[in-house]
Amino acid sequence: MRALTIILAFASALLFIAACTHQGANVEPAVVRSYSFEETPPELVGYRDKAKGAFQSVGNRLIPRLTTALSEGGPVEAVKVCREVAQPLTDEAGREVGFAVGRTSHKLRNPANAPRDWIKQLVADSAGKKGAEVKPMLFDLGDRVGVASPIVAVEMCVQCHGTDEQLKPEVSQILAKQYPDDKARGFAPGDLRGWFWAELPK
């Protein structure tokens, strides 16, 4: 009798698990709501502002390093700095604020900067636009908040991200060596180069 009771209890548990699994398969995915910075709901303003501070921190770390590299060693040295320093500096800024921070683009140089799922559509929709045509955006992801801010190409960027004709031969050579699948070329000043992104837990 006891054995039968155990078997029935086990069977009931299996049926319960199966029912939960079936119901879970039919659950609608959470709706992701997006807002321009100006439209940010009051309860999300704090997340937006924290992300803005993190983006500023990345820029404050990276731009002086690139400027120095360009002035002292030219664009070849700038490529080296980007490869060796840009990601660690970005990660460092994220650790300081306690949430993930990164950079991405529709034209990637480093595959490690591929966009996260919640920003993929924004990256695709904004491809080829001028920086002035896009706005910073905030995404309510349910348990997280995603924030994206455009990176606009300036004159300095063209030395490493311009057209093939604009790049110096030594720059083309080091890019071919270090980034064989490089897509991050063909930009002009004012073009949308990519996006800073941040992902903050609620």
N, C-alpha and C positions, 0 to 999 in steps of 0.2 A: 504493500500500500504506500509506504514511504517513497519507494522508488518511483511509483506512478506519479506521486505528487511532484517529485523533483522534475520528472520528464515534462509534465504539464506546465510547470513554472518556467522551465527553459524554453518550451515552445512558445509560451505567451511572450516571453522577453524577445524572442526572435521576431515575432509578429509585430511587436511594438517598435523595434528598431527599423524593420522594413517599412512600416507605416510612416515613421518620422523621416526616413530617407526619401520616400516617395513624395511626401509633402514638401521637403526641402528642395527637391528638384523643380517644383512648380512655383517656388517663391520668386516674385519679380525682383530684378536687381534694383538696388537703391537708386533713386533719381538724383543725378548730380545737377545741382543748380549753380549757375555761373553769374558773376556780377562784374561790372567794371568797378574800378576803385571808387568812383564817385557814387556808385549805387550800393556799396557795401552795407549790409544790414548792421544796425548798431551792435548786435551781439558778436559780430565777426570783425569789427574794426580793430580790436586789439591784436588779433592774429595777423591782419594785414600790415599793421604798423611794425610788428616784430619782424615780419618777413622783409619789409622795406629796409629796416636797420641791418639785417643780415646781408642783403644785396649790396648795400653801401659799404659794409665791412669788407666784402670780397673785392669790390672795386678799389677800395683804399689800399688793400694788400697787393693786388695784382698790377694795377696800372703803373705805379712808380717803378716796379721791377721791370716791366716791359719798356718803359720810357728809357730807363738807364741802359738796358740791354741794347736798344736801338741806337742810342747815342754813342755807346762805347764799342759795340761789336757789330752793329748793323742788323738787318733782318734775320740773318742766319743765327745770331745769338738770341734773338727774340724767339725764334722757333724752339731753340733749346730750352729757354725759360718756360715757354708755354708747356712743353712736354714734361719738364721735370718739376715745375713749381706750381702751375695753375691749379691742378687738381688737389694737391696737398693743401694749398692755401684755402681753397673752397671748402675742403673737409674740415680744416681747422676752424673756419668761421662757423660752420655748422655745429661743431662740438661745443663751441663757446656759448651758443644760444640754445643748444639742447634739442635741435630738430634738423632734419635732413635739408641740405641746400645743394643745388647743382646748377649746371648749365647744359643747354641742349640746343639743337638747331635742325632745320630741314636739310641742311648740308653739313654732315658730320665730318670732322677730321679724325676724332677719336671715337671709335665705336662704344667706348665705355660711357659716353655722354648721350646715348640713345634716350629718347623721351619716355617718361613713365606713362602708364596707360591713361591717366586722367588729363594729360596735357597733349597727347598725340593729335587729337583733332584740331586743337588750337595751332599747333605747329604746322600741320598740313594746310589749314585754311589760310594761314598768314604767309605761306611760302611765296617768295618773290615780291613781297610788298615793301614799300618804303617804311622806315621807322615811324614817320609821322602819321601813317595810316592805321597803326595798331595802338591798342591801349593795354595797360596793365590789367590783369584779370584775377579774380578770386573765385575759387571753386569750393562749394560746400560738399564734402565727400562723405558726410554722415558722421563718422567718428574722427575724421581728420579735416583739415582745411588745406587746400592747395593754392598757392599764390604764384603768379607768373608775371614777370616784368621784361619788356623787350630790351634786347641788346642791339644798339644801332651802330653800324660801321662808321668809323671816322677815318680821316686821312691816314693815320698811323696803321690802321688795319690792312689797308690795300697792299702794303709791302709784302705781306704774307698771305693775304686772302683775295688779292685782285685777280685779274684774268691771267691766263698763261703767258700772254704777251707782255704783261706788266711785271711779272716776277723775274728777278734776276736769275741767271742760270744756276748759281750756287744755291739759291733758295729752292728752286725746282728740284735740285739734286738731293738736298737734305730732306725735303718733304717726301720725295719718292722713296728714300731709304727708310725714314722713320714712320711714314704713314702711307703704305702702298695702296690703300683704298680711299685715299683722301678725296672728299667731295667739297670741301670748304673753300671753294675758289669762285671767282667771277663776281665778287662783291665790289660795289662802289660806295663812296661816302654817302651816308644817308640811307643806305639799304638796311632792311632788317637783317641782322646777322644771326640772331638766335634769341634765346630766352634764358634769363635767370629763373629758377624755380625754387620753391620751398614747400615742404610738406610738414605741417604742424599737427600734432595730436591734440584733440580737444580735451 
